[in-house]
């Protein structure tokens, strides 16, 4: 049976009369147009690399941002960097539950997490559905927007892609992900499994996803995250 490693989460509480104004300039999602009281968003570095995804919930006096616990301090530091003369506060605390309970849940959803974000990639590397769910291209400027907006406007293809992979061992899966392309962020990132095989998320160069290449591999299945 596949093991189910528990995922740990933290919450950034953002409170104050300028909470929305501040977060609109820092997160990729348009929080003013949230159709429900919650939405996914991204926190980007100025060069558009993803620091973390965040599950945002609107509350009466601000917002709660749930992030993977291992990225909580990095997210807090990044937000505080731009918290200048703004009437809102930021606090970080641990919470018992988050959007995904286990690594199995995360892999099944094809959702990148801390190990994927550690490869220093931009949002489009994680798939079109990920971009659509986390980024607004109409709300105006936010930190890290420039490259993301340019890639989207030009329908540019990124060289590295998030994939879901099944295979006999982590070593074999990692070998397949490195079959083509230059050195870089390629390889297995998150995985779970036992003697019956593994299921994983990983990063592959787009040349690995050529149907001709994939047709030569009979013991590993590579599925790009759309």
MIDOSE-1310 file (N, C-alpha, C; in nm, 2 decimals, decimal comma, always signed):
residues 226
xxxx	+0,08/-0,12/+0,00/+0,00/+0,00/+0,00/+0,09/+0,12/+0,00; +0,05/+0,23/-0,07/+0,12/+0,35/-0,08/+0,11/+0,42/+0,06; +0,22/+0,47/+0,11/+0,22/+0,54/+0,24/+0,17/+0,68/+0,21; +0,11/+0,74/+0,32/+0,05/+0,87/+0,31/+0,12/+0,97/+0,41
xxxx	+0,23/+1,03/+0,37/+0,30/+1,12/+0,45/+0,21/+1,25/+0,48; +0,20/+1,29/+0,60/+0,11/+1,40/+0,64/+0,18/+1,53/+0,60; +0,10/+1,62/+0,55/+0,16/+1,75/+0,51/+0,13/+1,85/+0,63; +0,22/+1,94/+0,65/+0,21/+2,04/+0,76/+0,19/+2,18/+0,70
xxxx	+0,11/+2,26/+0,76/+0,07/+2,39/+0,71/+0,08/+2,50/+0,82; +0,10/+2,63/+0,77/+0,10/+2,74/+0,85/+0,00/+2,85/+0,80; -0,03/+2,95/+0,88/-0,13/+3,05/+0,84/-0,07/+3,19/+0,86; -0,07/+3,27/+0,75/-0,03/+3,41/+0,76/-0,16/+3,49/+0,78
xxxx	-0,18/+3,55/+0,89/-0,30/+3,64/+0,91/-0,26/+3,78/+0,87; -0,34/+3,84/+0,78/-0,32/+3,97/+0,73/-0,44/+4,05/+0,78; -0,42/+4,15/+0,86/-0,53/+4,23/+0,92/-0,50/+4,38/+0,91; -0,61/+4,45/+0,90/-0,60/+4,60/+0,90/-0,68/+4,66/+0,78
xxxx	-0,70/+4,79/+0,78/-0,79/+4,85/+0,68/-0,73/+4,85/+0,54; -0,60/+4,83/+0,53/-0,53/+4,83/+0,40/-0,49/+4,69/+0,36; -0,54/+4,59/+0,42/-0,50/+4,45/+0,39/-0,53/+4,42/+0,24; -0,64/+4,45/+0,19/-0,67/+4,42/+0,05/-0,58/+4,50/-0,04
xxxx	-0,56/+4,63/-0,02/-0,47/+4,71/-0,10/-0,33/+4,65/-0,10; -0,28/+4,61/+0,01/-0,15/+4,56/+0,02/-0,14/+4,42/-0,05; -0,23/+4,33/-0,03/-0,22/+4,20/-0,10/-0,24/+4,21/-0,25; -0,32/+4,30/-0,29/-0,34/+4,32/-0,44/-0,21/+4,35/-0,51
xxxx	-0,12/+4,42/-0,44/+0,01/+4,45/-0,50/+0,11/+4,34/-0,48; +0,08/+4,24/-0,40/+0,18/+4,13/-0,37/+0,14/+3,99/-0,42; +0,02/+3,96/-0,43/-0,03/+3,83/-0,47/-0,08/+3,83/-0,61; -0,07/+3,72/-0,68/-0,11/+3,71/-0,82/-0,26/+3,71/-0,85
xxxx	-0,34/+3,67/-0,75/-0,48/+3,66/-0,76/-0,55/+3,80/-0,74; -0,67/+3,82/-0,81/-0,74/+3,94/-0,78/-0,84/+3,91/-0,67; -0,80/+3,95/-0,55/-0,87/+3,92/-0,43/-1,00/+4,01/-0,42; -1,01/+4,12/-0,49/-1,13/+4,20/-0,49/-1,24/+4,13/-0,57
xxxx	-1,21/+4,04/-0,65/-1,31/+3,97/-0,73/-1,33/+3,82/-0,70; -1,29/+3,78/-0,58/-1,31/+3,65/-0,54/-1,45/+3,61/-0,54; -1,49/+3,51/-0,62/-1,63/+3,47/-0,63/-1,68/+3,41/-0,50; -1,60/+3,34/-0,43/-1,63/+3,28/-0,30/-1,54/+3,35/-0,20
xxxx	-1,54/+3,30/-0,08/-1,46/+3,36/+0,03/-1,31/+3,31/+0,03; -1,28/+3,23/-0,08/-1,14/+3,17/-0,08/-1,10/+3,16/-0,22; -0,97/+3,15/-0,24/-0,91/+3,13/-0,38/-0,76/+3,10/-0,36; -0,70/+3,04/-0,46/-0,56/+3,01/-0,47/-0,49/+3,14/-0,53
xxxx	-0,37/+3,16/-0,48/-0,29/+3,27/-0,53/-0,14/+3,23/-0,52; -0,06/+3,31/-0,58/+0,09/+3,29/-0,57/+0,16/+3,41/-0,51; +0,27/+3,38/-0,44/+0,36/+3,48/-0,40/+0,49/+3,46/-0,48; +0,52/+3,56/-0,56/+0,63/+3,56/-0,65/+0,75/+3,64/-0,60
xxxx	+0,87/+3,60/-0,64/+0,99/+3,69/-0,62/+0,98/+3,79/-0,73; +1,05/+3,90/-0,72/+1,05/+4,00/-0,83/+1,09/+3,95/-0,97; +1,17/+3,84/-0,97/+1,20/+3,78/-1,11/+1,10/+3,68/-1,15; +0,98/+3,67/-1,09/+0,87/+3,59/-1,12/+0,88/+3,44/-1,08
xxxx	+0,99/+3,41/-1,01/+1,00/+3,27/-0,96/+0,90/+3,26/-0,85; +0,83/+3,14/-0,84/+0,73/+3,11/-0,74/+0,80/+3,09/-0,61; +0,76/+3,16/-0,51/+0,80/+3,14/-0,37/+0,71/+3,04/-0,30; +0,58/+3,06/-0,32/+0,48/+2,96/-0,26/+0,35/+2,99/-0,33
xxxx	+0,27/+2,88/-0,33/+0,12/+2,90/-0,35/+0,06/+2,93/-0,21; -0,06/+2,99/-0,21/-0,13/+3,03/-0,09/-0,28/+3,00/-0,11; -0,34/+2,95/-0,01/-0,48/+2,93/-0,01/-0,54/+3,05/+0,07; -0,61/+3,14/+0,00/-0,65/+3,26/+0,06/-0,80/+3,26/+0,10
xxxx	-0,82/+3,30/+0,23/-0,96/+3,30/+0,28/-0,99/+3,45/+0,32; -1,10/+3,50/+0,28/-1,14/+3,63/+0,32/-1,21/+3,62/+0,46; -1,17/+3,71/+0,55/-1,24/+3,72/+0,68/-1,28/+3,86/+0,70; -1,35/+3,89/+0,81/-1,41/+4,02/+0,83/-1,31/+4,14/+0,83
xxxx	-1,20/+4,12/+0,89/-1,10/+4,23/+0,90/-0,97/+4,21/+0,83; -0,98/+4,12/+0,72/-0,86/+4,09/+0,65/-0,86/+3,96/+0,57; -0,75/+3,89/+0,57/-0,74/+3,77/+0,50/-0,65/+3,67/+0,58; -0,68/+3,54/+0,56/-0,59/+3,43/+0,61/-0,53/+3,37/+0,49
xxxx	-0,39/+3,35/+0,49/-0,32/+3,29/+0,38/-0,26/+3,16/+0,44; -0,30/+3,04/+0,39/-0,25/+2,91/+0,43/-0,14/+2,87/+0,34; -0,02/+2,84/+0,39/+0,10/+2,81/+0,31/+0,16/+2,68/+0,37; +0,24/+2,61/+0,29/+0,31/+2,50/+0,35/+0,40/+2,55/+0,46
xxxx	+0,41/+2,47/+0,57/+0,48/+2,52/+0,69/+0,63/+2,55/+0,66; +0,69/+2,47/+0,58/+0,83/+2,49/+0,55/+0,85/+2,62/+0,47; +0,75/+2,68/+0,41/+0,76/+2,80/+0,34/+0,71/+2,92/+0,41; +0,66/+2,90/+0,53/+0,59/+3,01/+0,61/+0,68/+3,12/+0,63
xxxx	+0,80/+3,10/+0,68/+0,89/+3,21/+0,72/+0,94/+3,28/+0,59; +0,96/+3,21/+0,48/+1,00/+3,27/+0,36/+0,89/+3,36/+0,31; +0,77/+3,32/+0,32/+0,65/+3,40/+0,27/+0,64/+3,52/+0,36; +0,65/+3,50/+0,49/+0,64/+3,62/+0,58/+0,75/+3,72/+0,55
xxxx	+0,87/+3,68/+0,53/+0,98/+3,77/+0,50/+0,96/+3,84/+0,37; +0,92/+3,77/+0,27/+0,89/+3,83/+0,14/+0,78/+3,94/+0,15; +0,68/+3,91/+0,22/+0,57/+4,01/+0,23/+0,61/+4,13/+0,32; +0,68/+4,11/+0,42/+0,73/+4,22/+0,51/+0,82/+4,31/+0,43
xxxx	+0,89/+4,26/+0,34/+0,99/+4,34/+0,26/+0,91/+4,45/+0,19; +0,79/+4,44/+0,16/+0,71/+4,54/+0,09/+0,61/+4,61/+0,18; +0,61/+4,58/+0,30/+0,51/+4,63/+0,40/+0,56/+4,77/+0,45; +0,54/+4,87/+0,37/+0,60/+5,00/+0,40/+0,48/+5,10/+0,42
xxxx	+0,47/+5,16/+0,53/+0,37/+5,27/+0,56/+0,23/+5,22/+0,52; +0,20/+5,09/+0,55/+0,08/+5,03/+0,52/+0,00/+4,99/+0,64; -0,13/+5,02/+0,65/-0,20/+4,99/+0,77/-0,26/+4,85/+0,77; -0,16/+4,76/+0,78/-0,20/+4,62/+0,80/-0,09/+4,55/+0,87
xxxx	-0,12/+4,44/+0,94/-0,03/+4,36/+1,02/-0,02/+4,22/+0,96; +0,10/+4,15/+0,98/+0,12/+4,02/+0,94/+0,17/+3,93/+1,06; +0,11/+3,82/+1,07/+0,15/+3,72/+1,18/+0,15/+3,58/+1,12; +0,24/+3,50/+1,17/+0,25/+3,36/+1,12/+0,23/+3,27/+1,24
xxxx	+0,15/+3,17/+1,21/+0,12/+3,06/+1,31/+0,10/+2,93/+1,24; +0,11/+2,82/+1,32/+0,09/+2,69/+1,26/-0,06/+2,65/+1,27; -0,10/+2,57/+1,17/-0,24/+2,52/+1,18/-0,24/+2,37/+1,16; -0,35/+2,31/+1,20/-0,35/+2,16/+1,19/-0,38/+2,10/+1,05
xxxx	-0,45/+2,18/+0,97/-0,49/+2,13/+0,84/-0,48/+2,23/+0,73; -0,46/+2,18/+0,61/-0,45/+2,27/+0,49/-0,52/+2,21/+0,37; -0,50/+2,27/+0,26/-0,57/+2,22/+0,13/-0,55/+2,08/+0,10; -0,43/+2,02/+0,13/-0,41/+1,88/+0,11/-0,36/+1,81/+0,24
xxxx	-0,41/+1,70/+0,27/-0,38/+1,63/+0,39/-0,25/+1,55/+0,38; -0,23/+1,49/+0,26/-0,11/+1,40/+0,25/-0,04/+1,43/+0,12; +0,08/+1,37/+0,10/+0,15/+1,38/-0,02/+0,08/+1,31/-0,13; +0,01/+1,20/-0,10/-0,07/+1,13/-0,20/-0,18/+1,23/-0,26
xxxx	-0,24/+1,30/-0,17/-0,34/+1,40/-0,22/-0,28/+1,50/-0,31; -0,16/+1,55/-0,27/-0,10/+1,66/-0,35/-0,06/+1,60/-0,49; +0,00/+1,48/-0,49/+0,04/+1,42/-0,62/-0,08/+1,39/-0,71; -0,19/+1,34/-0,65/-0,31/+1,31/-0,72/-0,37/+1,44/-0,79
xxxx	-0,36/+1,55/-0,72/-0,41/+1,67/-0,77/-0,31/+1,74/-0,87; -0,19/+1,69/-0,88/-0,09/+1,75/-0,97/-0,05/+1,89/-0,92; -0,05/+1,91/-0,79/-0,03/+2,04/-0,73/+0,11/+2,05/-0,68; +0,19/+2,15/-0,73/+0,32/+2,17/-0,68/+0,32/+2,22/-0,53
xxxx	+0,42/+2,18/-0,46/+0,44/+2,22/-0,32/+0,58/+2,26/-0,30; +0,63/+2,26/-0,17/+0,76/+2,31/-0,14/+0,88/+2,26/-0,22; +0,87/+2,12/-0,24/+0,99/+2,06/-0,32/+0,99/+2,10/-0,46; +0,87/+2,13/-0,52/+0,86/+2,18/-0,66/+0,90/+2,32/-0,66
xxxx	+0,86/+2,40/-0,57/+0,89/+2,54/-0,57/+1,04/+2,57/-0,54; +1,11/+2,47/-0,48/+1,25/+2,48/-0,45/+1,33/+2,48/-0,58; +1,28/+2,43/-0,69/+1,35/+2,43/-0,82/+1,35/+2,57/-0,89; +1,30/+2,67/-0,82/+1,31/+2,81/-0,87/+1,25/+2,82/-1,01
xxxx	+1,13/+2,79/-1,03/+1,06/+2,80/-1,16/+0,95/+2,90/-1,16; +0,91/+2,95/-1,28/+0,81/+3,04/-1,29/+0,67/+2,97/-1,31; +0,56/+3,04/-1,29/+0,43/+2,97/-1,28/+0,40/+2,88/-1,40; +0,43/+2,92/-1,52/+0,39/+2,85/-1,64/+0,45/+2,71/-1,64
xxxx	+0,56/+2,69/-1,57/+0,62/+2,56/-1,57/+0,53/+2,45/-1,50; +0,44/+2,50/-1,42/+0,35/+2,41/-1,34/+0,22/+2,38/-1,41; +0,20/+2,43/-1,54/+0,09/+2,39/-1,62/-0,02/+2,51/-1,63; -0,09/+2,50/-1,74/-0,19/+2,60/-1,77/-0,30/+2,61/-1,67
xxxx	-0,34/+2,49/-1,62/-0,45/+2,50/-1,52/-0,41/+2,56/-1,39; -0,28/+2,54/-1,35/-0,22/+2,61/-1,24/-0,22/+2,76/-1,25; -0,18/+2,80/-1,37/-0,18/+2,95/-1,40/-0,32/+3,00/-1,39; -0,41/+2,93/-1,46/-0,55/+2,98/-1,46/-0,61/+2,99/-1,32
xxxx	-0,58/+2,90/-1,23/-0,64/+2,90/-1,10/-0,57/+3,00/-1,00; -0,45/+3,05/-1,03/-0,38/+3,13/-0,94/-0,35/+3,27/-0,98; -0,36/+3,30/-1,11/-0,32/+3,43/-1,15/-0,43/+3,51/-1,23; -0,44/+3,64/-1,19/-0,52/+3,73/-1,27/-0,44/+3,82/-1,36
xxxx	-0,47/+3,82/-1,49/-0,39/+3,90/-1,58/-0,46/+4,04/-1,61; -0,57/+4,06/-1,54/-0,65/+4,19/-1,56/-0,65/+4,28/-1,44; -0,60/+4,24/-1,33/-0,62/+4,32/-1,21/-0,52/+4,44/-1,19; -0,41/+4,44/-1,27/-0,31/+4,54/-1,25/-0,18/+4,48/-1,20
xxxx	-0,09/+4,56/-1,16/+0,04/+4,52/-1,13/+0,05/+4,45/-1,00; +0,14/+4,35/-0,99/+0,18/+4,29/-0,86/+0,32/+4,24/-0,88; +0,39/+4,23/-0,76/+0,53/+4,19/-0,77/+0,56/+4,06/-0,84; +0,65/+4,07/-0,94/+0,68/+3,95/-1,01/+0,59/+3,93/-1,14
xxxx	+0,51/+4,03/-1,17/+0,41/+4,01/-1,28/+0,48/+4,02/-1,42; +0,59/+4,09/-1,43/+0,64/+4,13/-1,57/+0,66/+4,01/-1,65; +0,75/+3,91/-1,61/+0,78/+3,80/-1,69/+0,66/+3,71/-1,71; +0,58/+3,69/-1,60/+0,46/+3,60/-1,61/+0,37/+3,66/-1,72
xxxx	+0,34/+3,79/-1,72/+0,25/+3,85/-1,81/+0,31/+3,84/-1,95; +0,44/+3,86/-1,97/+0,50/+3,85/-2,10/+0,49/+3,71/-2,16; +0,52/+3,61/-2,08/+0,50/+3,47/-2,13/+0,36/+3,44/-2,17; +0,26/+3,49/-2,09/+0,13/+3,45/-2,12/+0,08/+3,53/-2,25
xxxx	+0,12/+3,65/-2,26/+0,07/+3,73/-2,38/+0,13/+3,68/-2,51; +0,25/+3,62/-2,50/+0,32/+3,57/-2,62/+0,30/+3,42/-2,64; +0,22/+3,36/-2,55/+0,19/+3,22/-2,56/+0,33/+3,14/-2,57; +0,42/+3,19/-2,49/+0,56/+3,13/-2,49/+0,56/+2,99/-2,43
xxxx	+0,64/+2,90/-2,48/+0,66/+2,77/-2,42/+0,78/+2,77/-2,32; +0,76/+2,73/-2,20/+0,87/+2,72/-2,11/+0,95/+2,59/-2,12; +1,08/+2,59/-2,09/+1,16/+2,47/-2,12/+1,14/+2,36/-2,02; +1,09/+2,40/-1,90/+1,08/+2,30/-1,79/+0,93/+2,28/-1,75
xxxx	+0,89/+2,15/-1,73/+0,75/+2,12/-1,70/+0,73/+2,03/-1,58; +0,63/+2,06/-1,51/+0,59/+1,97/-1,40/+0,52/+1,85/-1,46; +0,56/+1,73/-1,41/+0,50/+1,61/-1,46/+0,46/+1,52/-1,34; +0,36/+1,43/-1,37/+0,33/+1,32/-1,27/+0,38/+1,19/-1,33
xxxx	+0,45/+1,11/-1,25/+0,52/+1,00/-1,31/+0,50/+0,88/-1,22; +0,48/+0,76/-1,28/+0,47/+0,63/-1,21/+0,58/+0,54/-1,27; +0,64/+0,46/-1,18/+0,74/+0,37/-1,22/+0,78/+0,28/-1,12; +0,88/+0,19/-1,14/+0,92/+0,09/-1,05/+0,99/+0,14/-0,93
xxxx	+1,08/+0,24/-0,94/+1,16/+0,29/-0,83/+1,18/+0,44/-0,86; +1,22/+0,51/-0,75/+1,25/+0,65/-0,76/+1,37/+0,67/-0,85; +1,47/+0,58/-0,84/+1,59/+0,60/-0,92/+1,56/+0,59/-1,07; +1,47/+0,49/-1,10/+1,44/+0,47/-1,24/+1,36/+0,59/-1,29
xxxx	+1,26/+0,64/-1,21/+1,18/+0,76/-1,25/+1,28/+0,88/-1,27; +1,37/+0,90/-1,18/+1,46/+1,01/-1,19/+1,55/+1,00/-1,32; +1,59/+0,88/-1,35/+1,67/+0,86/-1,47/+1,59/+0,90/-1,60; +1,46/+0,86/-1,60/+1,38/+0,89/-1,72/+1,36/+1,04/-1,73
xxxx	+1,34/+1,11/-1,62/+1,32/+1,26/-1,62/+1,45/+1,33/-1,67; +1,56/+1,26/-1,66/+1,69/+1,32/-1,71/+1,74/+1,27/-1,84; +1,65/+1,20/-1,92/+1,69/+1,15/-2,05/+1,73/+1,25/-2,15; +1,66/+1,36/-2,15/+1,68/+1,47/-2,25/+1,70/+1,60/-2,18
xxxx	+1,75/+1,69/-2,26/+1,76/+1,83/-2,21/+1,89/+1,86/-2,13; +1,91/+1,99/-2,11/+2,03/+2,03/-2,04/+2,02/+2,00/-1,89; +2,14/+2,02/-1,82/+2,13/+2,01/-1,67/+2,04/+2,13/-1,62; +1,98/+2,11/-1,51/+1,89/+2,21/-1,46/+1,81/+2,16/-1,35
xxxx	+1,68/+2,20/-1,33/+1,60/+2,17/-1,22/+1,53/+2,03/-1,24; +1,57/+1,95/-1,34/+1,50/+1,83/-1,37/+1,52/+1,73/-1,25; +1,42/+1,63/-1,25/+1,43/+1,52/-1,15/+1,31/+1,51/-1,07; +1,30/+1,40/-0,99/+1,19/+1,37/-0,90/+1,19/+1,48/-0,79
xxxx	+1,07/+1,53/-0,75/+1,06/+1,62/-0,64/+0,98/+1,56/-0,52; +0,86/+1,53/-0,54/+0,78/+1,47/-0,44/+0,74/+1,33/-0,48; +0,74/+1,23/-0,39/+0,71/+1,10/-0,43/+0,65/+1,02/-0,31; +0,59/+0,91/-0,34/+0,54/+0,82/-0,24/+0,53/+0,68/-0,30
xxxx	+0,54/+0,57/-0,22/+0,52/+0,44/-0,28/+0,58/+0,34/-0,19; +0,59/+0,21/-0,24/+0,65/+0,10/-0,17/+0,70/+0,00/-0,27; +0,70/-0,13/-0,23/+0,76/-0,23/-0,32/+0,69/-0,25/-0,45; +0,56/-0,20/-0,46/+0,48/-0,21/-0,58/+0,51/-0,10/-0,68
xxxx	+0,60/-0,01/-0,65/+0,62/+0,10/-0,74/+0,60/+0,24/-0,67; +0,63/+0,34/-0,74/+0,62/+0,48/-0,69/+0,53/+0,56/-0,78; +0,47/+0,66/-0,72/+0,41/+0,77/-0,80/+0,47/+0,90/-0,75; +0,50/+0,99/-0,84/+0,58/+1,11/-0,81/+0,54/+1,23/-0,89
xxxx	+0,58/+1,34/-0,84/+0,59/+1,46/-0,92/+0,73/+1,49/-0,95; +0,76/+1,55/-1,06/+0,89/+1,58/-1,10/+0,90/+1,69/-1,20; +1,02/+1,73/-1,24/+1,04/+1,83/-1,34/+1,12/+1,77/-1,45; +1,07/+1,79/-1,58/+1,13/+1,73/-1,70/+1,15/+1,85/-1,80
xxxx	+1,25/+1,83/-1,88/+1,27/+1,92/-1,99/+1,16/+1,89/-2,10; +1,12/+1,99/-2,17/+1,01/+1,96/-2,27/+1,05/+1,86/-2,37; +1,18/+1,84/-2,40/+1,22/+1,74/-2,50/+1,19/+1,60/-2,45; +1,19/+1,58/-2,32/+1,15/+1,44/-2,27/+1,01/+1,41/-2,30
xxxx	+0,92/+1,51/-2,32/+0,78/+1,49/-2,34/+0,74/+1,47/-2,49; +0,84/+1,47/-2,57/+0,82/+1,43/-2,72/+0,76/+1,29/-2,72; +0,65/+1,27/-2,79/+0,59/+1,14/-2,80/+0,68/+1,03/-2,85; +0,78/+1,07/-2,94/+0,87/+0,98/-2,99/+0,96/+0,93/-2,88
xxxx	+1,00/+1,02/-2,79/+1,09/+0,98/-2,68/+1,01/+0,89/-2,58; +0,89/+0,93/-2,55/+0,80/+0,86/-2,45/+0,77/+0,72/-2,50; +0,76/+0,70/-2,63/+0,73/+0,57/-2,69/+0,84/+0,47/-2,67; +0,96/+0,52/-2,64/+1,07/+0,43/-2,62/+1,08/+0,38/-2,47
xxxx	+0,99/+0,43/-2,39/+1,00/+0,40/-2,24/+0,88/+0,31/-2,21; +0,90/+0,19/-2,16/+0,79/+0,10/-2,14/+0,77/+0,07/-1,99; +0,85/+0,12/-1,90/+0,83/+0,09/-1,76/+0,80/+0,21/-1,67; +0,80/+0,32/-1,73/+0,77/+0,45/-1,66/+0,66/+0,53/-1,74
xxxx	+0,56/+0,58/-1,67/+0,46/+0,66/-1,74/+0,48/+0,81/-1,70; +0,50/+0,89/-1,80/+0,52/+1,04/-1,77/+0,40/+1,11/-1,82; +0,33/+1,19/-1,73/+0,21/+1,26/-1,77/+0,23/+1,41/-1,74; +0,25/+1,50/-1,84/+0,26/+1,64/-1,81/+0,13/+1,69/-1,74
xx	+0,15/+1,78/-1,64/+0,04/+1,85/-1,58/-0,01/+1,96/-1,67; -0,13/+1,94/-1,71/-0,19/+2,04/-1,81/-0,22/+2,17/-1,75
